[in-house]
Amino acid sequence: MRRPRLLFISPRYLLPADMGGKIRTAHVLKGLKGGHFDVTLISPAPPVIPDTEQSELFALCDRFLSWAQLPRGPLHNYTRLRYLVAREPVSVVTDWSGAAARAVASAIAGADLVVADFLHAAILLPEKLEKPSVLFTHNVEAEIFARHAELAKNPITRRIWQSQWQKMRSFEAKSLRRFDGVVAVSERDRATFQKAYGVAAAVIPTGVDLDHFAFHPPKEGPPVVAFTASMDSLANIDGVRWFLDKVWPLIVAEVPGAQMRVIGRNPDPGLVAETKRRGLTCHFTGSVKDVCPYLEDVQAYVIPLRAGGGTRIKAFEAMAYGLPVVSTSVGIEGLGVTPELHYLNADSPEAFAASVLRLLRDPALRWRLSLAARQLVEENYSSRKVGRVFEDICINAMQKPFSESLVQTPARGRSAA
């Protein structure tokens, strides 16, 4: 018996899976592989795919299709500037190309179900989509732009973010209504889609590879604090800069030997140079193949985010590994965790520093938080569970399209963010 053919459209090449969105997508695809659907993944790809990545790709799908990945560099940056006057937000319109649209249209012809990964993938779809379809959202995208506008200090930068927020809100509202099913990554995002856009969504949990992030009991040793992130993300750059400017000096004043470790790809050169110039005890690792060896001696894991959206896979990875976590409200939102039980919450510089100092000074607190958080992740957030939930949503979208029930009238005066 032929399995239904699922076409999974990603606007990003998924390897290496070194960003939260890529990791989440990889968990979903691994959960789908070998199940109810025959899975075709289509995305941009580099001219030559290394042999190691070939095997990784086919752990995610039954077949892989691609179009040429657009090069990044000065021309790409110039194109982004030109698109500031486009009708769609810059981050969306720069994902479009004629080659991508043609490749996607051709692949859709042979599919029984279409899944768009990230809102941005919607721009690659034909105007009229005649196959059952699901949109896998990782964030409320308009909310991210609104937060950047609120944080911007330069008036011109603030106006640009506000303009992009308005465009993203319009694009998000229109795109959500095109699909037979919408998937959110948290109850919070689901509620926002309902209130802001009148669109119902199913929810999948944020999953963690519990075998890879095996539990490591908290250790005694030098006071090491860590954060893992893609350091070319504006939200992560803002969070680390805020932490180093406002929080870290308060910690070092109390614990002079404390060390900060920022683990992740493409650290912003300006931020790295500024950190060195100020003589801060902070090390940027750059890209690493596996974050786990860099976590072995960590006593406190921080999530100092003030912008961004969706849910933070990094939080559950740290908890699964056994690291006690301090986070802002934004950094932990949508994850269903309880402050003082699973992590410590702090939003002001003073409160954040005080929470980190509590962990550095109190081994019993580190143990208590680590054990409770690991138990929570084991029971509710394994990557295997995520794949099963997503598959059920896709089956439902095929058997009983519910596009009419998805779109409702939003509450008067409501908008995303």
Secondary structure in CASP SS format (residue, H / E / C, confidence):
PFRMAT SS
TARGET T0000
AUTHOR 0000-0000-0000
METHOD secondary structure of the structure
MODEL  1
M C 1.00
R C 1.00
R C 1.00
P C 1.00
R E 1.00
L E 1.00
L E 1.00
F E 1.00
I E 1.00
S C 1.00
P C 1.00
R C 1.00
Y C 1.00
L C 1.00
L C 1.00
P C 1.00
A C 1.00
D C 1.00
M C 1.00
G H 1.00
G H 1.00
K H 1.00
I H 1.00
R H 1.00
T H 1.00
A H 1.00
H H 1.00
V H 1.00
L H 1.00
K H 1.00
G H 1.00
L H 1.00
K C 1.00
G C 1.00
G C 1.00
H C 1.00
F C 1.00
D E 1.00
V E 1.00
T E 1.00
L E 1.00
I E 1.00
S E 1.00
P E 1.00
A E 1.00
P C 1.00
P C 1.00
V C 1.00
I C 1.00
P C 1.00
D H 1.00
T H 1.00
E H 1.00
Q H 1.00
S H 1.00
E H 1.00
L H 1.00
F C 1.00
A C 1.00
L C 1.00
C C 1.00
D C 1.00
R E 1.00
F E 1.00
L E 1.00
S E 1.00
W E 1.00
A E 1.00
Q C 1.00
L C 1.00
P C 1.00
R C 1.00
G C 1.00
P H 1.00
L H 1.00
H H 1.00
N H 1.00
Y H 1.00
T H 1.00
R H 1.00
L H 1.00
R H 1.00
Y H 1.00
L H 1.00
V H 1.00
A C 1.00
R C 1.00
E C 1.00
P C 1.00
V H 1.00
S H 1.00
V H 1.00
V H 1.00
T C 1.00
D C 1.00
W C 1.00
S C 1.00
G H 1.00
A H 1.00
A H 1.00
A H 1.00
R H 1.00
A H 1.00
V H 1.00
A H 1.00
S H 1.00
A H 1.00
I H 1.00
A H 1.00
G C 1.00
A C 1.00
D C 1.00
L E 1.00
V E 1.00
V E 1.00
A E 1.00
D E 1.00
F C 1.00
L H 1.00
H H 1.00
A H 1.00
A H 1.00
I H 1.00
L H 1.00
L C 1.00
P C 1.00
E C 1.00
K C 1.00
L C 1.00
E C 1.00
K C 1.00
P C 1.00
S E 1.00
V E 1.00
L E 1.00
F E 1.00
T C 1.00
H C 1.00
N C 1.00
V C 1.00
E H 1.00
A H 1.00
E H 1.00
I H 1.00
F H 1.00
A H 1.00
R H 1.00
H H 1.00
A H 1.00
E H 1.00
L H 1.00
A C 1.00
K C 1.00
N C 1.00
P H 1.00
I H 1.00
T H 1.00
R H 1.00
R H 1.00
I H 1.00
W H 1.00
Q H 1.00
S H 1.00
Q H 1.00
W H 1.00
Q H 1.00
K H 1.00
M H 1.00
R H 1.00
S H 1.00
F H 1.00
E H 1.00
A H 1.00
K H 1.00
S H 1.00
L H 1.00
R C 1.00
R C 1.00
F C 1.00
D C 1.00
G E 1.00
V E 1.00
V E 1.00
A E 1.00
V C 1.00
S C 1.00
E H 1.00
R H 1.00
D H 1.00
R H 1.00
A H 1.00
T H 1.00
F H 1.00
Q H 1.00
K H 1.00
A H 1.00
Y H 1.00
G C 1.00
V E 1.00
A C 1.00
A C 1.00
A E 1.00
V E 1.00
I C 1.00
P C 1.00
T C 1.00
G C 1.00
V E 1.00
D C 1.00
L C 1.00
D C 1.00
H C 1.00
F C 1.00
A C 1.00
F C 1.00
H C 1.00
P C 1.00
P C 1.00
K C 1.00
E C 1.00
G C 1.00
P C 1.00
P C 1.00
V E 1.00
V E 1.00
A E 1.00
F E 1.00
T E 1.00
A C 1.00
S C 1.00
M C 1.00
D C 1.00
S C 1.00
L H 1.00
A H 1.00
N H 1.00
I H 1.00
D H 1.00
G H 1.00
V H 1.00
R H 1.00
W H 1.00
F H 1.00
L H 1.00
D H 1.00
K H 1.00
V H 1.00
W H 1.00
P H 1.00
L H 1.00
I H 1.00
V H 1.00
A H 1.00
E H 1.00
V C 1.00
P C 1.00
G C 1.00
A C 1.00
Q E 1.00
M E 1.00
R E 1.00
V E 1.00
I E 1.00
G E 1.00
R C 1.00
N C 1.00
P C 1.00
D C 1.00
P H 1.00
G H 1.00
L H 1.00
V H 1.00
A H 1.00
E H 1.00
T H 1.00
K H 1.00
R H 1.00
R C 1.00
G C 1.00
L C 1.00
T C 1.00
C E 1.00
H E 1.00
F E 1.00
T C 1.00
G E 1.00
S C 1.00
V C 1.00
K C 1.00
D C 1.00
V C 1.00
C H 1.00
P H 1.00
Y H 1.00
L C 1.00
E C 1.00
D C 1.00
V C 1.00
Q C 1.00
A E 1.00
Y E 1.00
V E 1.00
I E 1.00
P C 1.00
L C 1.00
R C 1.00
A C 1.00
G C 1.00
G C 1.00
G C 1.00
T C 1.00
R C 1.00
I H 1.00
K H 1.00
A H 1.00
F H 1.00
E H 1.00
A H 1.00
M H 1.00
A H 1.00
Y H 1.00
G C 1.00
L C 1.00
P C 1.00
V E 1.00
V E 1.00
S E 1.00
T C 1.00
S H 1.00
V H 1.00
G H 1.00
I H 1.00
E C 1.00
G C 1.00
L C 1.00
G C 1.00
V C 1.00
T C 1.00
P E 1.00
E C 1.00
L C 1.00
H C 1.00
Y E 1.00
L E 1.00
N E 1.00
A C 1.00
D C 1.00
S C 1.00
P H 1.00
E H 1.00
A H 1.00
F H 1.00
A H 1.00
A H 1.00
S H 1.00
V H 1.00
L H 1.00
R H 1.00
L H 1.00
L H 1.00
R H 1.00
D C 1.00
P H 1.00
A H 1.00
L H 1.00
R H 1.00
W H 1.00
R H 1.00
L H 1.00
S H 1.00
L H 1.00
A H 1.00
A H 1.00
R H 1.00
Q H 1.00
L H 1.00
V H 1.00
E H 1.00
E H 1.00
N H 1.00
Y C 1.00
S E 1.00
S H 1.00
R H 1.00
K H 1.00
V H 1.00
G H 1.00
R H 1.00
V H 1.00
F H 1.00
E H 1.00
D H 1.00
I H 1.00
C H 1.00
I H 1.00
N H 1.00
A H 1.00
M H 1.00
Q H 1.00
K C 1.00
P C 1.00
F C 1.00
S H 1.00
E H 1.00
S H 1.00
L H 1.00
V E 1.00
Q C 1.00
T C 1.00
P C 1.00
A C 1.00
R C 1.00
G C 1.00
R C 1.00
S C 1.00
A C 1.00
A C 1.00
END
